[in-house]
Amino acid sequence: MELIIIIMLIAIPATLIWVLIKLFNKLDKKHAGNRPLGITEINKGVQYCTRCGQKLAADAEFCPVCGTKKLCNPEKP
C-alpha cells in the first residue's frame, strides 16, 4: 500500500511538470517570422550605380545621376 502512495506522489508532480513544459514550448513558438527570402524579395533589394555609386531603385534601368545603364537587370517574374 505504501508503495502505491509513493509512486503516486512521484508520478503526479512529474506529470504536471511535463504538461507545463509542453504548454510553454507550444506558447513560445514563433509564427512565420524568419522565413527565407523568395526571388521577389531579393529583386526588390537596394542596388548602386557602378560608375558614381548612386543608390538605384530595383526597377531602374539607368542611373538618374550619370545615365549609366545597369550591368544586369534581373528578370521579373
C-alpha positions in Angstrom: 0.0 0.0 0.0 2.8 2.4 0.9 4.5 1.6 -2.5 1.4 2.8 -4.4 1.3 6.0 -2.4 5.0 6.7 -3.1 4.5 6.0 -6.8 1.6 8.4 -6.9 3.5 11.1 -5.0 6.2 10.9 -7.6 4.0 10.4 -10.7 1.6 13.3 -10.2 4.1 16.1 -9.9 6.2 14.7 -12.7 3.2 14.6 -15.0 2.3 18.1 -14.0 5.8 19.4 -14.8 5.8 17.6 -18.1 2.4 19.1 -19.1 3.6 22.6 -18.1 6.8 22.2 -20.2 4.8 21.1 -23.2 2.4 24.1 -22.8 5.2 26.7 -22.5 7.0 25.2 -25.5 3.8 25.5 -27.6 3.3 29.1 -26.5 7.0 30.1 -27.3 6.9 29.0 -31.0 7.2 31.9 -33.4 4.7 32.2 -36.2 6.4 32.5 -39.7 8.8 35.2 -38.5 12.1 34.1 -40.0 11.4 32.6 -43.4 14.0 32.7 -46.2 13.6 35.4 -48.8 12.0 34.4 -52.1 13.1 35.7 -55.5 10.6 38.5 -55.4 12.0 39.9 -52.2 15.6 39.6 -53.5 14.7 41.5 -56.7 13.4 44.4 -54.6 16.8 44.9 -52.9 18.9 48.0 -52.9 21.4 48.4 -55.8 24.1 51.0 -56.6 25.4 52.5 -59.8 28.8 51.0 -60.8 30.1 54.4 -62.0 29.0 57.0 -59.5 27.7 55.0 -56.5 24.2 56.5 -56.6 21.5 54.3 -54.9 19.2 52.9 -57.6 15.6 51.7 -57.4 15.2 48.0 -58.1 13.3 48.6 -61.3 15.6 51.4 -62.6 17.4 50.7 -65.9 19.6 53.8 -65.9 21.3 55.8 -63.2 19.4 59.1 -62.6 22.7 61.0 -61.9 25.2 59.9 -64.6 22.9 57.9 -67.0 24.9 54.7 -66.9 22.9 51.6 -67.8 22.8 48.9 -65.1 25.1 46.0 -65.9 22.5 43.3 -65.2 18.7 43.6 -64.9 17.2 40.6 -63.1 14.2 39.2 -64.9 10.9 39.9 -63.1 8.5 37.0 -62.7 
